[in-house]
Amino acid sequence: MHLSLLVSEYTAIKQLIYSQIISAISIYTNEQKSISIDDKKSHLYKDRDNSRILYISGIALGVSKSHNQQPMEVANGIGSYLSENYSGVFSIQIVPPGWIHLELSPPLVAAWLQSLVAGSLGRGGNTKKQESKEESLISNAQILNPAHLFAIQYAHARCCSLLLLAHREGLIELREPLPNSSPAFWSVISPEQIPWLDSNAKLCLNHPDESRLITELVQVVDDLEFNDRGGSVNWEKAGLNLSQAWEKFWCKCRIWGEVKILSPDLAKARLGLLIATQSVLRFLLVEKLGVLAQMEL
């Protein structure tokens, strides 16, 4: 399975996993539409463990009732199909009475982060239309707590200033780094050079605060691209959680100084995470909170 192709098709990890589960059920039950996509709300959850990206599906429990089979039998059948066809994508565990645990592999996490750096979020929209929308916004947030808005905008602006600094120091090369350019349309000239994985195919980003930031990014993108909660997402809270995760990451996970000199690959991977965070924060600010994604405050 070519991971870059897989994440290019599905921006949200939850959507990616759900589509593969539905395919597995179709094969297992010999039915093309064994379960409706409208039923997804009750069948797939992201675990709250910040040390890994784990999804839990209870879809076998529902399928077992409609097909008069034992839940563990159905879950094992789905798990076997996924293991055979998506080796290197998930690690799968079947838990009684029929839960399917799917943990993302480090290479898939790396491919997904890479897709964010390459600008996958919101790619379906018209670029000129999005730019015009951002330019027309005013700094008048439709938000309950102005302090929360400031925290989100500050995190975004700080990301922008750090990326410009990295560009000036030659750590990365931005296509449009000028102060009057929109950060929505910055891009790294050679994003494929970001070393997300070490020599053992494990994520370089394994500090607890790096892991927390990655899991927050996954959650926000899931909500942005594959919201199965009926429009009930609190975007203010989502943005605040992401900005707080970024603040902890930045306080504990340095890029410059000794890290830049002794661990240049780690510094580049952390810059990649910075780019991904800036992209998601900007999209959330403009598209969901209706405010400017300012480069400086």
C-alpha positions as CSV (number, residue, x, y, z in Angstrom):
1,M,0.0,0.0,0.0
2,H,1.5,3.3,-1.1
3,L,0.9,5.5,1.9
4,S,1.2,8.9,0.2
5,L,-1.5,7.8,-2.3
6,L,-3.7,6.7,0.6
7,V,-3.4,10.0,2.5
8,S,-3.8,12.0,-0.7
9,E,-7.3,10.5,-1.1
10,Y,-8.4,11.1,2.5
11,T,-7.2,14.2,4.3
12,A,-8.9,13.1,7.6
13,I,-7.5,10.0,9.2
14,K,-10.9,9.1,10.5
15,Q,-12.3,9.1,7.0
16,L,-9.5,7.0,5.8
17,I,-10.1,4.3,8.4
18,Y,-13.8,4.4,8.1
19,S,-13.6,3.9,4.3
20,Q,-11.3,0.9,4.8
21,I,-13.6,-0.7,7.4
22,I,-16.6,-0.3,5.1
23,S,-14.7,-2.0,2.3
24,A,-13.8,-4.8,4.6
25,I,-17.4,-5.3,5.7
26,S,-18.5,-5.3,2.0
27,I,-16.1,-8.1,1.3
28,Y,-16.8,-10.0,4.5
29,T,-20.6,-9.9,4.1
30,N,-20.6,-10.1,0.3
31,E,-22.7,-6.9,0.3
32,Q,-21.8,-3.7,-1.4
33,K,-23.7,-1.5,1.1
34,S,-23.8,-3.6,4.3
35,I,-23.9,-0.4,6.4
36,S,-24.9,3.1,5.6
37,I,-22.4,6.0,5.8
38,D,-25.1,7.8,7.8
39,D,-24.5,5.2,10.6
40,K,-20.8,6.2,11.1
41,K,-21.5,8.3,14.2
42,S,-21.8,5.4,16.6
43,H,-19.1,3.1,15.1
44,L,-15.7,4.8,15.1
45,Y,-14.0,6.7,17.9
46,K,-10.5,8.2,18.4
47,D,-9.0,7.2,21.7
48,R,-7.8,9.9,24.0
49,D,-4.3,8.4,24.5
50,N,-1.9,11.1,23.4
51,S,1.0,8.8,23.1
52,R,-0.4,7.1,20.0
53,I,-3.1,7.5,17.4
54,L,-5.6,4.8,18.1
55,Y,-9.2,4.4,16.7
56,I,-11.8,2.1,18.1
57,S,-14.6,0.7,16.0
58,G,-17.7,-1.1,17.3
59,I,-19.1,-1.7,13.9
60,A,-18.8,-5.5,14.2
61,L,-21.3,-5.3,17.1
62,G,-23.9,-3.9,14.8
63,V,-23.1,-6.1,11.8
64,S,-23.2,-9.2,14.0
65,K,-26.9,-8.5,14.9
66,S,-28.0,-7.9,11.3
67,H,-26.2,-11.0,10.1
68,N,-26.9,-13.3,13.0
69,Q,-23.2,-13.9,13.8
70,Q,-21.1,-13.6,16.9
71,P,-19.4,-10.1,17.3
72,M,-16.0,-11.6,17.8
73,E,-16.4,-13.7,14.6
74,V,-17.3,-10.6,12.6
75,A,-14.5,-8.5,14.2
76,N,-11.9,-11.1,13.5
77,G,-13.1,-11.4,9.9
78,I,-12.8,-7.6,9.4
79,G,-9.5,-7.5,11.2
80,S,-8.1,-10.3,9.0
81,Y,-9.0,-8.5,5.8
82,L,-7.5,-5.2,7.0
83,S,-4.3,-6.9,8.2
84,E,-3.9,-8.7,4.8
85,N,-4.6,-5.6,2.7
86,Y,-3.3,-2.8,4.8
87,S,-0.1,-4.2,6.2
88,G,2.1,-1.3,7.4
89,V,-0.9,1.0,7.7
90,F,-2.4,-0.1,10.9
91,S,-1.7,-2.5,13.8
92,I,-4.9,-4.2,14.6
93,Q,-6.2,-5.8,17.8
94,I,-9.5,-7.4,18.4
95,V,-10.9,-6.9,21.9
96,P,-14.0,-8.6,23.4
97,P,-16.9,-8.4,22.9
98,G,-16.1,-7.3,19.3
99,W,-14.2,-4.0,19.4
100,I,-11.6,-3.4,16.6
101,H,-8.6,-1.3,17.7
102,L,-6.6,0.2,14.9
103,E,-3.4,2.0,15.7
104,L,-1.7,4.1,13.0
105,S,1.8,2.9,12.0
106,P,4.6,5.5,12.2
107,P,5.0,5.5,8.3
108,L,1.3,6.4,7.9
109,V,1.6,9.2,10.5
110,A,4.6,10.5,8.6
111,A,2.8,10.4,5.3
112,W,-0.2,12.2,6.8
113,L,2.0,14.9,8.3
114,Q,3.7,15.2,5.0
115,S,0.4,15.7,3.2
116,L,-0.4,18.6,5.6
117,V,2.9,20.2,4.9
118,A,2.2,19.9,1.2
119,G,-1.1,21.7,1.6
120,S,-3.7,19.0,1.6
121,L,-6.1,20.7,4.0
122,G,-8.9,22.4,2.1
123,R,-7.4,21.6,-1.2
124,G,-10.9,21.1,-2.7
125,G,-11.6,24.8,-2.5
126,N,-10.8,27.5,-5.1
127,T,-7.5,29.2,-4.1
128,K,-8.4,32.6,-5.4
129,K,-11.8,32.4,-3.7
130,Q,-10.2,31.4,-0.4
131,E,-7.6,34.2,-0.6
132,S,-10.4,36.8,-1.3
133,K,-12.3,35.5,1.7
134,E,-9.4,35.9,4.0
135,E,-8.7,39.4,2.8
136,S,-12.3,40.4,3.4
137,L,-12.4,39.2,7.0
138,I,-12.3,41.7,9.8
139,S,-10.8,41.2,13.2
140,N,-14.2,40.9,14.9
141,A,-14.5,37.4,16.2
142,Q,-17.8,35.7,16.6
143,I,-16.5,33.9,19.6
144,L,-17.5,33.7,23.3
145,N,-14.1,34.4,24.8
146,P,-11.7,37.0,23.3
147,A,-8.9,35.6,25.3
148,H,-9.3,32.3,23.6
149,L,-9.3,33.9,20.2
150,F,-6.0,35.8,21.1
151,A,-4.4,32.5,22.2
152,I,-5.3,30.9,18.8
153,Q,-4.2,33.9,16.8
154,Y,-1.0,34.2,18.8
155,A,-0.1,30.6,18.2
156,H,-0.6,31.0,14.4
157,A,1.4,34.3,14.3
158,R,4.2,32.7,16.3
159,C,4.3,29.8,13.9
160,C,4.6,32.2,11.0
161,S,7.4,34.2,12.6
162,L,9.3,31.0,13.3
163,L,8.9,29.7,9.8
164,L,10.2,32.9,8.4
165,L,13.2,32.7,10.7
166,A,13.9,29.1,9.6
167,H,13.7,30.3,6.0
168,R,16.2,33.1,6.6
169,E,18.6,30.7,8.3
170,G,18.4,28.2,5.5
171,L,16.7,25.4,7.5
172,I,13.8,25.4,5.1
173,E,13.0,27.2,1.8
174,L,9.6,28.8,1.5
175,R,8.2,29.6,-1.9
176,E,6.6,32.8,-0.8
177,P,8.3,34.0,2.4
178,L,7.7,37.8,1.9
179,P,6.0,39.6,4.8
180,N,3.1,40.7,2.5
181,S,2.3,37.2,1.3
182,S,-0.6,35.2,2.7
183,P,0.5,32.4,4.9
184,A,-2.3,30.4,3.5
185,F,-0.3,29.9,0.3
186,W,3.2,29.5,1.6
187,S,4.8,26.2,0.6
188,V,8.0,24.4,1.3
189,I,10.0,24.0,-2.0
190,S,11.3,20.6,-1.1
191,P,8.9,19.1,1.5
192,E,9.9,15.6,0.6
193,Q,13.2,16.2,2.5
194,I,11.5,16.4,5.9
195,P,12.9,13.4,7.9
196,W,9.8,12.3,9.8
197,L,11.2,8.8,10.4
198,D,14.4,7.5,11.9
199,S,16.5,4.6,10.5
200,N,14.2,2.1,12.2
201,A,11.1,3.6,10.6
202,K,9.9,5.1,13.9
203,L,8.8,8.7,14.3
204,C,11.5,11.1,15.1
205,L,8.9,13.1,17.0
206,N,8.5,11.0,20.1
207,H,8.6,13.5,22.9
208,P,5.3,13.5,24.8
209,D,4.5,17.1,23.8
210,E,5.2,16.3,20.2
211,S,2.9,13.3,20.4
212,R,0.2,15.4,22.0
213,L,0.4,18.1,19.3
214,I,0.2,15.4,16.6
215,T,-2.9,13.9,18.1
216,E,-4.5,17.3,18.4
217,L,-3.8,17.9,14.7
218,V,-5.4,14.6,13.9
219,Q,-8.5,15.4,15.9
220,V,-9.0,18.9,14.4
221,V,-8.5,17.7,10.9
222,D,-11.0,14.8,11.5
223,D,-13.5,17.4,12.7
224,L,-12.8,19.8,9.8
225,E,-12.9,17.1,7.0
226,F,-15.1,14.3,8.4
227,N,-17.4,15.7,11.0
228,D,-19.8,12.9,12.1
229,R,-21.1,14.8,15.1
230,G,-23.9,16.7,13.3
231,G,-22.2,20.1,13.3
232,S,-21.7,20.1,17.1
233,V,-18.0,20.8,17.1
234,N,-17.0,23.7,19.4
235,W,-14.4,25.3,17.1
236,E,-13.3,27.8,19.8
237,K,-12.4,24.9,22.1
238,A,-10.8,22.9,19.3
239,G,-8.6,25.9,18.4
240,L,-7.7,26.6,22.0
241,N,-6.8,23.0,22.6
242,L,-4.6,23.0,19.5
243,S,-2.9,26.3,20.4
244,Q,-2.2,25.0,24.0
245,A,-0.7,21.8,22.6
246,W,1.5,23.9,20.3
247,E,2.6,26.2,23.2
248,K,3.7,23.1,25.2
249,F,5.5,21.7,22.2
250,W,7.3,24.9,21.6
251,C,8.3,25.3,25.3
252,K,9.7,21.7,25.6
253,C,10.9,20.9,22.0
254,R,13.5,23.2,20.7
255,I,14.6,23.6,17.1
256,W,17.5,26.1,17.3
257,G,20.7,26.0,19.3
258,E,22.0,22.6,20.3
259,V,19.2,20.7,18.5
260,K,19.9,22.4,15.2
261,I,23.6,21.6,15.5
262,L,23.6,18.1,16.9
263,S,20.3,16.7,15.6
264,P,19.5,18.5,12.3
265,D,17.0,15.9,11.2
266,L,15.1,16.3,14.4
267,A,15.1,20.1,13.9
268,K,13.7,19.7,10.4
269,A,11.0,17.3,11.6
270,R,10.0,19.8,14.3
271,L,9.8,22.5,11.6
272,G,7.6,20.2,9.6
273,L,5.3,19.8,12.6
274,L,5.3,23.6,12.9
275,I,4.3,24.0,9.2
276,A,1.5,21.5,9.7
277,T,0.2,23.3,12.8
278,Q,0.3,26.7,11.0
279,S,-1.7,25.3,8.2
280,V,-4.4,23.8,10.4
281,L,-4.6,26.9,12.7
282,R,-5.0,29.2,9.6
283,F,-7.8,27.0,8.2
284,L,-9.6,26.9,11.5
285,L,-9.3,30.6,12.1
286,V,-10.5,31.6,8.6
287,E,-13.0,28.9,7.8
288,K,-14.6,28.1,11.2
289,L,-14.0,31.1,13.4
290,G,-14.4,33.7,10.7
291,V,-11.4,35.9,11.6
292,L,-8.1,36.9,10.1
293,A,-5.2,34.5,10.5
294,Q,-2.7,37.2,11.2
295,M,1.1,36.8,10.7
296,E,1.9,39.0,13.6
297,L,0.1,40.5,16.6
